[in-house]
């Protein structure tokens, strides 16, 4: 099946509960094998922003949350 011609739509959403804080902005590499998401394209065919192309693997991300609080430790 040629997925480049597929009419399947993939959507994602995020929930924001406060104002945008650039120092707390995070991302994860879209093709991280630990996530196991079949996007239907090769990494070479993906069109990514500069920021997304530099995103780390999930295992390489430090947890930004402080234990026992609702405030991010980066704030």
N, C-alpha and C positions, 0 to 999 in steps of 0.2 A: 504494500500500500504506500503510495506516495503522500506522505504527511505534509509536504510543502503545499499541496493543493487541498488539504483537508479544510472543511468549514468548521471544525471544532474550535470553540472559543474557550480560552483559559483566562480566568479572572482571579485576582487576589485583592484582598482588602486589608487595611490596617485600622487600628483603633487608636485615636489620639485623645488623651485626657488632659492635656495641658498645652501650653505654647511650645512651639518648636525650639529645641535646644540643640544647636549644631554640634556641641561637644559630646552629646549623648547619641548622636546619629550612628546607627549600626547597620550592617548588611551581612549577608552570607552568600557565598558563591552559588550561583544558580544550579550548577551541575555537580554539586557536592555529592559524591557517591553514597555517603552516609544518609542523605535525605531520601535517596531512592526514587526521585521523581523522573518519570519518562516524559521529556518535553517534546519528543518527536523531531528534534533537529540535532545536528552535531554542534559541539561547542564552537567550531569554526564558522558555522552559519549564523550563530546568534548575533544579534545586533545589540550591543551593550553600551551603556554610558561609560565614561572613563571611571567614575566612581564604582559602578557595578563590576567592571572588568578587574578592579583591584580588590574585590571583596574576598575575605578569607574563608577557609573551610570552617564548618561549625566547630570542629574540635580545636581550632586555633583561636577561638574567641574567648576572651576573659569575660566572666559574668559581670555585667555592669550594675547588678542590684546589690544593695546592702542588706544583709540578713537582719530581720526583725524590724524593718522600716518599710515605708512605702516610697521613700525618696531614692532616686538613683544616686549611686556613689560618685558619679561624674559631675554632679551639680555642686 
